[in-house]
Amino acid sequence: MSISRRQVTAALTALPLAVAAPPAATAAGSGGRAPRSPGTVHIAGDSTAADKYASAAPETGWGMALPFLLRKGIAVANHAVNGRSSKSFIDEGRLDAILGVIRPGDLLLVQFGHNDEKSDDPSRYTEPWSTYQDCLRRYVKGAGDAGARPVLLTSVERRRFDAAGDAVATHGEYPAAMRALAADERVPLLDIQAASLALWQRLGAEGTKPYFHWLLPGESPNYPDGVSDNTHFHPPGAVAAARLVARALRDERVLAPGDTRRLDQEIPASWLSWLDD
């Protein structure tokens, strides 16, 4: 399937702006207190959130779009890296690096799961109800010890539909394990898995294609053989996922309403930028 610039623009324009994340499975948000504005929102995650290099464009992570949905004065530090799981991110020292710079009152958004599921790779695999939760606790404790606020995000869903045209959940027990941990640890949970699954269902199998990383051979010099990728995003999908995150931060009272912006406005693809190789 070919995704043209016109289709990308149309998809961004047609983005369902009023879709809100479902209520989280835990009431661990602000405990009834007024939310505090952070200085910086840090992101720990995988390729679905990560900043991308120019050689990977138009592949886009949702962390690239999030700054346009937060008010000026809130910085976004995107530490997400392609291919990492909750375990490998820690083992490579990346959590320690975040904890070395995070400040009291900052947010640490933690979204892992895609690569934790890879049971054939012991460097990344975690088991949902044991090692996955153990790793997530280290993010929660580390942020809390630094005076920052940890926020757990279930993994954004892949693009998968069954023969009846229904969007299919792909993350197994990992979202449920994260929901349970968030409740146990009394930390905010943003249920992006449920919210994105509902959004993909609304858009349908064909309507979601411009949101994901699909290109025909020769359509992009970065992908001369084309690509059919139902995990990673093009700009419309990254904006859609970032909007779900920003809306959930507001709705779960992690951020004040005034800390978010453009939740009902178009984010042009031209605003997004890729890293120099």
LOVEX-394225 format. One record per residue (C-alpha): chain; x, y, z; residue in one letter. Coordinates in steps of 0.1 Angstrom, whole numbers, plus 2048, in hexadecimal, padded with zeros to 3 digits. Example, Ala and Ser with C-alpha at 12.3 -4.5 7.8 and 13.67 -1.06 7.14 Angstrom:
<rs>
<r c="A" u="87B" v="7D3" w="84E" r="A"/>
<r c="A" u="889" v="7F5" w="847" r="S"/>
</rs>
This chain:
<rs>
<r c="A" u="800" v="800" w="800" r="M"/>
<r c="A" u="80D" v="823" w="7F7" r="S"/>
<r c="A" u="809" v="83F" w="811" r="I"/>
<r c="A" u="80C" v="860" w="800" r="S"/>
<r c="A" u="814" v="882" w="810" r="R"/>
<r c="A" u="7EF" v="88B" w="809" r="R"/>
<r c="A" u="7E3" v="86C" w="81B" r="Q"/>
<r c="A" u="7FA" v="874" w="839" r="V"/>
<r c="A" u="7EC" v="898" w="83A" r="T"/>
<r c="A" u="7C8" v="88B" w="837" r="A"/>
<r c="A" u="7CE" v="872" w="853" r="A"/>
<r c="A" u="7DC" v="88D" w="86A" r="L"/>
<r c="A" u="7BE" v="8A3" w="862" r="T"/>
<r c="A" u="7A6" v="887" w="868" r="A"/>
<r c="A" u="7B6" v="87C" w="889" r="L"/>
<r c="A" u="79A" v="874" w="8A1" r="P"/>
<r c="A" u="7A1" v="890" w="8BA" r="L"/>
<r c="A" u="786" v="888" w="8D3" r="A"/>
<r c="A" u="791" v="864" w="8DB" r="V"/>
<r c="A" u="79A" v="863" w="8FF" r="A"/>
<r c="A" u="7AD" v="848" w="911" r="A"/>
<r c="A" u="796" v="830" w="925" r="P"/>
<r c="A" u="796" v="834" w="94A" r="P"/>
<r c="A" u="7B5" v="824" w="959" r="A"/>
<r c="A" u="7B3" v="804" w="96D" r="A"/>
<r c="A" u="7C2" v="816" w="98B" r="T"/>
<r c="A" u="7B9" v="836" w="99D" r="A"/>
<r c="A" u="7DD" v="83D" w="9A5" r="A"/>
<r c="A" u="7DF" v="85E" w="992" r="G"/>
<r c="A" u="7E0" v="87C" w="9A9" r="S"/>
<r c="A" u="7CE" v="86E" w="9C8" r="G"/>
<r c="A" u="7B6" v="88B" w="9C5" r="G"/>
<r c="A" u="7D1" v="8A5" w="9C7" r="R"/>
<r c="A" u="7D5" v="8C0" w="9AC" r="A"/>
<r c="A" u="7EE" v="8B5" w="992" r="P"/>
<r c="A" u="810" v="8C6" w="992" r="R"/>
<r c="A" u="821" v="8D3" w="972" r="S"/>
<r c="A" u="842" v="8C1" w="96B" r="P"/>
<r c="A" u="861" v="8D2" w="95E" r="G"/>
<r c="A" u="869" v="8B5" w="948" r="T"/>
<r c="A" u="856" v="896" w="93B" r="V"/>
<r c="A" u="86F" v="879" w="937" r="H"/>
<r c="A" u="866" v="85C" w="921" r="I"/>
<r c="A" u="874" v="839" w="926" r="A"/>
<r c="A" u="869" v="822" w="90B" r="G"/>
<r c="A" u="86F" v="80F" w="8EA" r="D"/>
<r c="A" u="86D" v="817" w="8C5" r="S"/>
<r c="A" u="848" v="820" w="8C5" r="T"/>
<r c="A" u="851" v="83F" w="8DA" r="A"/>
<r c="A" u="875" v="846" w="8D0" r="A"/>
<r c="A" u="883" v="863" w="8BC" r="D"/>
<r c="A" u="88C" v="858" w="899" r="K"/>
<r c="A" u="8AA" v="860" w="883" r="Y"/>
<r c="A" u="8A5" v="870" w="860" r="A"/>
<r c="A" u="8B0" v="84F" w="850" r="S"/>
<r c="A" u="891" v="83E" w="85F" r="A"/>
<r c="A" u="878" v="859" w="855" r="A"/>
<r c="A" u="85A" v="858" w="851" r="P"/>
<r c="A" u="85B" v="840" w="86F" r="E"/>
<r c="A" u="850" v="854" w="88D" r="T"/>
<r c="A" u="84F" v="84E" w="8B2" r="G"/>
<r c="A" u="833" v="85D" w="8C7" r="W"/>
<r c="A" u="84C" v="86E" w="8DD" r="G"/>
<r c="A" u="855" v="885" w="8C0" r="M"/>
<r c="A" u="831" v="892" w="8C0" r="A"/>
<r c="A" u="82B" v="895" w="8E5" r="L"/>
<r c="A" u="83C" v="8B8" w="8EA" r="P"/>
<r c="A" u="822" v="8C8" w="8D3" r="F"/>
<r c="A" u="806" v="8BC" w="8EA" r="L"/>
<r c="A" u="816" v="8CA" w="90A" r="L"/>
<r c="A" u="817" v="8EE" w="914" r="R"/>
<r c="A" u="836" v="903" w="90E" r="K"/>
<r c="A" u="84C" v="900" w="92C" r="G"/>
<r c="A" u="849" v="8DB" w="930" r="I"/>
<r c="A" u="867" v="8CA" w="920" r="A"/>
<r c="A" u="866" v="8A6" w="911" r="V"/>
<r c="A" u="886" v="891" w="915" r="A"/>
<r c="A" u="881" v="873" w="900" r="N"/>
<r c="A" u="898" v="857" w="90B" r="H"/>
<r c="A" u="885" v="83B" w="8F9" r="A"/>
<r c="A" u="89B" v="825" w="8E3" r="V"/>
<r c="A" u="892" v="80D" w="8C7" r="N"/>
<r c="A" u="891" v="7E8" w="8D1" r="G"/>
<r c="A" u="893" v="7EC" w="8F7" r="R"/>
<r c="A" u="87E" v="7DA" w="911" r="S"/>
<r c="A" u="879" v="7E3" w="935" r="S"/>
<r c="A" u="896" v="7CC" w="93D" r="K"/>
<r c="A" u="8AF" v="7D5" w="922" r="S"/>
<r c="A" u="8A9" v="7FA" w="928" r="F"/>
<r c="A" u="8B4" v="7F5" w="94C" r="I"/>
<r c="A" u="8D1" v="7DD" w="943" r="D"/>
<r c="A" u="8E0" v="7F7" w="92B" r="E"/>
<r c="A" u="8E0" v="811" w="946" r="G"/>
<r c="A" u="8C6" v="826" w="936" r="R"/>
<r c="A" u="8AF" v="829" w="955" r="L"/>
<r c="A" u="8CD" v="833" w="969" r="D"/>
<r c="A" u="8D5" v="84E" w="950" r="A"/>
<r c="A" u="8B1" v="85C" w="953" r="I"/>
<r c="A" u="8B3" v="85B" w="979" r="L"/>
<r c="A" u="8D4" v="86F" w="977" r="G"/>
<r c="A" u="8C2" v="88C" w="967" r="V"/>
<r c="A" u="89E" v="88A" w="973" r="I"/>
<r c="A" u="893" v="8A5" w="98C" r="R"/>
<r c="A" u="878" v="8A7" w="9A7" r="P"/>
<r c="A" u="856" v="8AC" w="998" r="G"/>
<r c="A" u="860" v="89F" w="976" r="D"/>
<r c="A" u="84C" v="883" w="966" r="L"/>
<r c="A" u="85A" v="861" w="95A" r="L"/>
<r c="A" u="843" v="851" w="941" r="L"/>
<r c="A" u="84B" v="82C" w="93E" r="V"/>
<r c="A" u="83D" v="818" w="920" r="Q"/>
<r c="A" u="84C" v="7F6" w="919" r="F"/>
<r c="A" u="83D" v="7D5" w="90D" r="G"/>
<r c="A" u="844" v="7D0" w="8E8" r="H"/>
<r c="A" u="866" v="7C2" w="8ED" r="N"/>
<r c="A" u="860" v="7B2" w="910" r="D"/>
<r c="A" u="84A" v="79A" w="8FC" r="E"/>
<r c="A" u="868" v="78B" w="8E8" r="K"/>
<r c="A" u="86C" v="76A" w="8FA" r="S"/>
<r c="A" u="888" v="75F" w="8E2" r="D"/>
<r c="A" u="89E" v="77B" w="8EE" r="D"/>
<r c="A" u="8AA" v="778" w="912" r="P"/>
<r c="A" u="8BA" v="79A" w="912" r="S"/>
<r c="A" u="897" v="7AA" w="90E" r="R"/>
<r c="A" u="87D" v="791" w="918" r="Y"/>
<r c="A" u="86A" v="795" w="938" r="T"/>
<r c="A" u="84D" v="781" w="946" r="E"/>
<r c="A" u="82E" v="797" w="94B" r="P"/>
<r c="A" u="826" v="78E" w="96F" r="W"/>
<r c="A" u="849" v="78B" w="97D" r="S"/>
<r c="A" u="868" v="79A" w="96C" r="T"/>
<r c="A" u="854" v="7B4" w="958" r="Y"/>
<r c="A" u="844" v="7C1" w="978" r="Q"/>
<r c="A" u="866" v="7BF" w="98A" r="D"/>
<r c="A" u="875" v="7D5" w="96F" r="C"/>
<r c="A" u="859" v="7EE" w="970" r="L"/>
<r c="A" u="85D" v="7F2" w="996" r="R"/>
<r c="A" u="880" v="7FE" w="990" r="R"/>
<r c="A" u="874" v="81A" w="97B" r="Y"/>
<r c="A" u="859" v="823" w="994" r="V"/>
<r c="A" u="871" v="822" w="9B2" r="K"/>
<r c="A" u="88D" v="834" w="9A0" r="G"/>
<r c="A" u="877" v="851" w="995" r="A"/>
<r c="A" u="866" v="853" w="9B8" r="G"/>
<r c="A" u="888" v="853" w="9CA" r="D"/>
<r c="A" u="892" v="870" w="9B4" r="A"/>
<r c="A" u="873" v="884" w="9BD" r="G"/>
<r c="A" u="865" v="87F" w="99A" r="A"/>
<r c="A" u="843" v="870" w="991" r="R"/>
<r c="A" u="842" v="84E" w="97F" r="P"/>
<r c="A" u="826" v="848" w="967" r="V"/>
<r c="A" u="820" v="826" w="957" r="L"/>
<r c="A" u="812" v="823" w="933" r="L"/>
<r c="A" u="805" v="803" w="925" r="T"/>
<r c="A" u="814" v="7FC" w="902" r="S"/>
<r c="A" u="804" v="80C" w="8E4" r="V"/>
<r c="A" u="7F4" v="7F2" w="8CF" r="E"/>
<r c="A" u="800" v="7E4" w="8AE" r="R"/>
<r c="A" u="7EB" v="7E5" w="88E" r="R"/>
<r c="A" u="7DA" v="7C3" w="88D" r="R"/>
<r c="A" u="7B7" v="7BA" w="882" r="F"/>
<r c="A" u="7A5" v="799" w="880" r="D"/>
<r c="A" u="790" v="78C" w="863" r="A"/>
<r c="A" u="771" v="79E" w="871" r="A"/>
<r c="A" u="784" v="7BF" w="870" r="G"/>
<r c="A" u="787" v="7C2" w="895" r="D"/>
<r c="A" u="7A7" v="7D1" w="8A4" r="A"/>
<r c="A" u="7BA" v="7B5" w="8B7" r="V"/>
<r c="A" u="7CE" v="7B9" w="8D7" r="A"/>
<r c="A" u="7F2" v="7AD" w="8D3" r="T"/>
<r c="A" u="803" v="7B3" w="8F5" r="H"/>
<r c="A" u="7F7" v="795" w="908" r="G"/>
<r c="A" u="7F9" v="798" w="92E" r="E"/>
<r c="A" u="811" v="7B5" w="92F" r="Y"/>
<r c="A" u="7F6" v="7D1" w="930" r="P"/>
<r c="A" u="7E4" v="7BF" w="94C" r="A"/>
<r c="A" u="804" v="7BA" w="95F" r="A"/>
<r c="A" u="80C" v="7DF" w="95D" r="M"/>
<r c="A" u="7E9" v="7E9" w="968" r="R"/>
<r c="A" u="7EC" v="7D2" w="986" r="A"/>
<r c="A" u="80F" v="7E0" w="98F" r="L"/>
<r c="A" u="803" v="804" w="98C" r="A"/>
<r c="A" u="7E7" v="7FD" w="9A4" r="A"/>
<r c="A" u="7FE" v="7EB" w="9BC" r="D"/>
<r c="A" u="818" v="807" w="9BB" r="E"/>
<r c="A" u="7FD" v="823" w="9BA" r="R"/>
<r c="A" u="80C" v="834" w="99D" r="V"/>
<r c="A" u="7F9" v="843" w="97F" r="P"/>
<r c="A" u="7F1" v="82C" w="962" r="L"/>
<r c="A" u="7E9" v="838" w="93F" r="L"/>
<r c="A" u="7D8" v="81B" w="92D" r="D"/>
<r c="A" u="7E5" v="823" w="90A" r="I"/>
<r c="A" u="7E1" v="7FF" w="8FF" r="Q"/>
<r c="A" u="7BB" v="800" w="904" r="A"/>
<r c="A" u="7B9" v="824" w="8F6" r="A"/>
<r c="A" u="7CC" v="81C" w="8D7" r="S"/>
<r c="A" u="7BA" v="7FB" w="8D1" r="L"/>
<r c="A" u="799" v="80E" w="8D2" r="A"/>
<r c="A" u="7A7" v="829" w="8BA" r="L"/>
<r c="A" u="7B3" v="80F" w="8A1" r="W"/>
<r c="A" u="791" v="7FE" w="8A3" r="Q"/>
<r c="A" u="780" v="81F" w="89B" r="R"/>
<r c="A" u="797" v="826" w="87E" r="L"/>
<r c="A" u="795" v="803" w="86F" r="G"/>
<r c="A" u="7AE" v="7ED" w="85D" r="A"/>
<r c="A" u="7B2" v="804" w="83F" r="E"/>
<r c="A" u="7AE" v="825" w="852" r="G"/>
<r c="A" u="7CC" v="81C" w="869" r="T"/>
<r c="A" u="7E4" v="815" w="84C" r="K"/>
<r c="A" u="7EF" v="83A" w="849" r="P"/>
<r c="A" u="7F7" v="83A" w="86E" r="Y"/>
<r c="A" u="810" v="81D" w="86B" r="F"/>
<r c="A" u="831" v="818" w="859" r="H"/>
<r c="A" u="826" v="80C" w="837" r="W"/>
<r c="A" u="838" v="816" w="817" r="L"/>
<r c="A" u="83A" v="808" w="7F4" r="L"/>
<r c="A" u="85B" v="7FF" w="7E4" r="P"/>
<r c="A" u="86B" v="81F" w="7D7" r="G"/>
<r c="A" u="853" v="836" w="7EA" r="E"/>
<r c="A" u="86E" v="841" w="802" r="S"/>
<r c="A" u="894" v="841" w="7FD" r="P"/>
<r c="A" u="898" v="835" w="820" r="N"/>
<r c="A" u="884" v="816" w="818" r="Y"/>
<r c="A" u="88C" v="80D" w="7F4" r="P"/>
<r c="A" u="87B" v="7EB" w="7F8" r="D"/>
<r c="A" u="85D" v="7F8" w="80A" r="G"/>
<r c="A" u="851" v="7EF" w="82C" r="V"/>
<r c="A" u="831" v="7E0" w="83C" r="S"/>
<r c="A" u="834" v="7E7" w="861" r="D"/>
<r c="A" u="816" v="7E5" w="878" r="N"/>
<r c="A" u="829" v="7EF" w="898" r="T"/>
<r c="A" u="83A" v="810" w="890" r="H"/>
<r c="A" u="82A" v="830" w="886" r="F"/>
<r c="A" u="82A" v="84A" w="86B" r="H"/>
<r c="A" u="822" v="86E" w="877" r="P"/>
<r c="A" u="7FC" v="869" w="87A" r="P"/>
<r c="A" u="800" v="84B" w="890" r="G"/>
<r c="A" u="81B" v="85C" w="8A6" r="A"/>
<r c="A" u="805" v="87A" w="8AA" r="V"/>
<r c="A" u="7E7" v="864" w="8B3" r="A"/>
<r c="A" u="7FA" v="851" w="8CD" r="A"/>
<r c="A" u="809" v="870" w="8DC" r="A"/>
<r c="A" u="7E6" v="87F" w="8DE" r="R"/>
<r c="A" u="7DA" v="861" w="8F1" r="L"/>
<r c="A" u="7F7" v="865" w="909" r="V"/>
<r c="A" u="7F2" v="88B" w="90E" r="A"/>
<r c="A" u="7CC" v="886" w="912" r="R"/>
<r c="A" u="7D1" v="86A" w="92C" r="A"/>
<r c="A" u="7EB" v="87F" w="93F" r="L"/>
<r c="A" u="7D0" v="89A" w="942" r="R"/>
<r c="A" u="7B3" v="882" w="949" r="D"/>
<r c="A" u="7C6" v="86F" w="964" r="E"/>
<r c="A" u="7CF" v="890" w="974" r="R"/>
<r c="A" u="7F4" v="88A" w="970" r="V"/>
<r c="A" u="7F5" v="8AC" w="95E" r="L"/>
<r c="A" u="7DE" v="8C9" w="962" r="A"/>
<r c="A" u="7C7" v="8D2" w="945" r="P"/>
<r c="A" u="7DC" v="8F1" w="93E" r="G"/>
<r c="A" u="7FB" v="8DB" w="93A" r="D"/>
<r c="A" u="7ED" v="8CC" w="91A" r="T"/>
<r c="A" u="7E5" v="8DD" w="8F9" r="R"/>
<r c="A" u="7D9" v="8D6" w="8D6" r="R"/>
<r c="A" u="7C6" v="8B7" w="8E1" r="L"/>
<r c="A" u="7AB" v="8C1" w="8C8" r="D"/>
<r c="A" u="7C1" v="8D0" w="8AD" r="Q"/>
<r c="A" u="7D5" v="8C3" w="890" r="E"/>
<r c="A" u="7FA" v="8BD" w="894" r="I"/>
<r c="A" u="80A" v="8C1" w="871" r="P"/>
<r c="A" u="823" v="8A7" w="867" r="A"/>
<r c="A" u="83A" v="8C3" w="85E" r="S"/>
<r c="A" u="83E" v="8CB" w="883" r="W"/>
<r c="A" u="84F" v="8AA" w="889" r="L"/>
<r c="A" u="875" v="8A7" w="885" r="S"/>
<r c="A" u="88D" v="88A" w="883" r="W"/>
<r c="A" u="8B0" v="888" w="892" r="L"/>
<r c="A" u="8CE" v="88D" w="87C" r="D"/>
<r c="A" u="8E0" v="86C" w="875" r="D"/>
</rs>
